[in-house]
Amino acid sequence: MVKVAAIFLSAALCLAGQSGGDGAPASSNVPGAQYPRVASDLRVTFRINAPDAQKVQIKPGGDGLGKTPYDMTRDANGIWSVTTPPAVPGFHYYFVLIDGFQTNDPQSETYFGYNQETSAVEIPDAAADFYLPKDVPHGEVSARWYFSKTTGQWRRIHIYTPPGYDSGRGRYPVLYLQHGSGENDTSWTKQGHVAFIMDNLIAAKSAVPMIIVMENGMVAAKPGAAPAQNGRPGNAAFEEVLINDLVPMIDAHYRTLADRDHRAIAGLSMGGGQALRIGLGHLDKFAYIGSFSGAIRGFDANTSYDGVFRDAAAFNRRVKLLWFGAGTAEEAMHNSARGAHDSLEKAGVKNVFHETPFAHEWQNWRYDLNDFAPRLFR
């Protein structure tokens, strides 16, 4: 087991009565916006201009910012404000509730989450800078459209190519990296800072230069299929899209090392479940598999995933890395991932379990990628 021992709150948080002041504008604000502001003790101050409103609240989108809405106070000019308790470092979605109507904060950049564009606030992590831009060679993230025969639709991906890709002739291994439920192919770039993580790892020679492909796992439905429940996009055909359409397209249009020994699949939450199902179901295509907070229900080392673990020796010869990650503050995911790890260890199946102190949020998965990527293609 690998454990991240991150002391991510300063001693100031222990002083419950200390205010920390107004702080500095969050890095996730739109250019020039002064709020939200993050104080030195990680309290966050929000301000909303809504002079005609009767009630305004800030509603957290994850545990790191809080679990219940914060009531805001109106001043004489119709400006509503509230300062939260100290937040957990990392990226946190949030919403503004104006007389019960849920909307976004015009002072925040928006990020695709909860199946819509959503406000968020970035809280600095004093224990880590691995996901921040540094003075190192940088790769590129680009968007590409391709036609899926499986869905009969044009689909968009985002793809990271490492520093030197455009000026060289070499071939590269590929990681297929998936987002979580309600997010899309932009999420690992915007919320996860995948490019900065990889740039920094590659510059430090901690990770092999690789191509990273990020697809939208939420909108793959076969032509003529019934609408998903609640009208939300499903992902029933995503496996076929990835195997039959996406992998061949990437190998045809990019300088890849087009074999299983140079191909990995991973994802977070829903994407972690997809990575396990697709990777373990197609070991002719993938030699490296990672599940970041993926849902693992009713795991049994003899029967789960069509019995792929039953012959431990054969599995160990074929799979170069099976990696599970979860945060101690996401109890259900942590217990299921740890349970799968322990069961496989007992059965003699080699795998890695990695934990962080975080909840089911992006800081968790940034740390996961920072541990997972250096283990690939060695």
Secondary structure, 3 states (H helix, E strand, C coil): CEECCCCCCCHHHHCCCCCCCCCEECCCECCCCCCCEECCCCCEEEEEECCCCCCEEEEECCHHHCCCCEECEECCCCEEEEECCCCCCEEEEEEEEECCEEECCCCECEEEECCEEEEEEEECCCCCCCCCCCCCCCCEEEEEEEEECCCCEEEEEEEEECCCCCCCCCCECEEEEECCCCCCCCHHHHCCCHHHHHHHHHHCCCCCCCEEEECCCCCCCCCCCCCCHHHCCCCCCHHHHHHHHHHHHHHHHCCECCCHHHEEEEEECHHHHHHHHHHHHCCCCCCEEEEECCCCCCCCCCCHHHHCCCCHHHHHHHCCEEEEEEECCCHHHHHHHHHHHHHHHHHCCCCEEEEECCCCCHHHHHHHHHHHHHHCCC
